[in-house]
């Protein structure tokens, strides 16, 4: 089921989309990423009542503001419904794109619930203004409802007064749906389920609630996330914000990439000690088992869509400021006979949920999560990202993330999850979840 807050067939005119080249600090033709600073994009976001839209990594990506169209979906068909509604919007669009790179032209941002039964459903937002940068090139896209193309827009036309992001002030934390002690018991129940053969692996999540002294300015958190975690994808869609290290799928001109993370160890802050911990992680049978499940689930989901796939034999260790992860980049070439050339959102739907955020077998793990986890994940661990008119785009898994509250600007819900296998230990898993909460705790801090 889907609804449009401003239905396409009720707009006074078709969408008019205009994309022009733009000069931003750090842009150098032919020098991808050279001199780029993610703040160059994030600094453009205006202070506004509606949360900003962002998808930024290492200075490249997209930022956007204004909400021209809002597509709300729910249930098991939420991905297909969202794509159909987006296609309907595009069928009525008048487009002039002078840049012609991924992310230019018509763009929509989306965020979807982890579970089919969640009331959080999903949303696709078509913004009024998009600024993008990729490989030393930048562009400006304006989207409006009009009868014809107008003059080429300039950045000065769409930028409001510059207001620096405001600190949230003092932040207090409290238990979410399940407290720490009770969550250890939930993990113990999951371990028993693995050992009795009900599942091979299950991923359990927990939440904590932050209460800020001042209303949260999402831009404040985005800046801190992008600065602290430049190798992650910093995102903001409909009040869901975070810095995910896990790319569910990127689809671009027939090439598909998915970065799989599973298997984690906390960093000590001592470089020599962390090198040793990376070696321990790379040879940990428990973590390698968890990682193998996740990689297999992605490779199997992509196979029907691809004429060829490449699955690494062994993972590499991804170093983040707070943790070390086992990581694998699975790649493929679209062209599977059964599916032709699906959109990035269709691929995301086929991949979700991966074993990295649900478990193995998927149906049994999801049923166990519903039974014992004790909370609605909402859009945590669901697909979040963007796609364009040709269907290409990038979708991450909403990890290291938090959800703001439209009813209470002082309330922020933080999430973290851990993969549970037979060798898991409840106390160690709780410690791992605390390590995964660090990015969002740091994003809300003032120091």
Phi, psi and omega in degrees: 000137179221152175222149174249124178300324171235088187303142184301323183280357176255357177292145180296332180215166174296164172294139175243120186241126181229123178240129179230157177292155186216146174259126175233154176303137179091353180284129176219115180302132177082004180231078185305124175078351184295124177074359185285141179231125181302333179296335178302320177280311184296330178296340181282340184295128181277158169290129185204159177289327179275130180304143180288165176250136182205147172208097191225138174211126179050040175088343177262162176134206185226140166233151184206160177207166187081149181231100180278316179225145178226119179253118180250134184226165179205164174082185184295335181264018187298325180290312180296321179295319180296317181294319179298318179294321177296319178296323178295320177297315182294329181298339181254009186270145171252120190235133167229110183244109182269002185249316174058054172230161178304125182102349174269169184074200181296132181223140174230144178255146182219157175211136187226146180297150176295315188254141178302329186270358183289140176293344180293337175054243179190163181214142169239127183243127173261114184278168176274328183225134176229133170240129182232159174213140181205122174053043178086000177245141179232158182208162177235128176241131172245140181232127181214174173253112184206173183275335185203164176293137177259195178297156178299130181286158172237160180298324180298331181292331189248351179276134174270190177299141180281116177236121182294146177301141182263141177294144175283354180075208180294140180238127176251145181242146177217164180301147172271222184294325181229124179291168185300314181296316180294327181292326175300322178293323176299316178298317179299321176298319179294319178300318178298322179294324177292315184291333178270004174088007179295322176218162174268328179204146173219143179255125180248140181241159174220161178230155169231155182249127175259140174238119186265149179296317179246156177307136183290126169268108185305328181299326178301310181294320180298317178301315183291324177294313181296323179290319185276336185226064186294337180277353177265167177266108179279128187225157173206118178216115173058039178085355172269121184223154179174188176224097185270134174273357189245115177269111179297310177197139166240129177239123184211113176052042176089355178256139184236137177226140174223125176263119184255129175239132172193133188102114190220145171219142183283143177280154180264338187095349176258120187301316181296318179295324181289328174298318178294321179293326176297321178293321177297315180299317184294343181242010181283118181297323179297312182287324177294323176296313179301318182293319182299318177302316183294316181295317180298321182294323178290313181298319180293323179290326181280332189308316182295339183268349192242144173281337176204149177224156177232119180243118182300146179290322181225149178281164170253166179263119178269122182265117173245162184302329185254333184215168170245137181237148162281132186223146174220139175257109178267130182234158179202166176244121181296148179148017177299136186301327187282339191231356178064235184239086182287160176285166177298325179291322176297321176295318178300320179296321179291327181280331186276137354270139176283166177297338180292337181237356181233292180144191183219133347297153189300310185298317180292320179294318180295320178296321179294319177301312179301325186281321190245342189292324173084016177204162171267117179294342186057235183264003172298135179069010173265170178293139176217138180163217185210160169211160185249192185295329180273001180090341177294156179171190181226133179229121175262173171262128186287080177249170183045052193227173179209156179239123175283166181249123177293338180275331184224103184290355178264354186254129179226131181257118182259147184230153170204153181217161182219144176277130183249125174232182186301327183272006182291158178231128185304318181292320179293323179292322176297318178297321178295320179296323177296321177297323181283345174278346185303315182304315181285326175299317179294323180296331181270351184285162182260332184284000000 
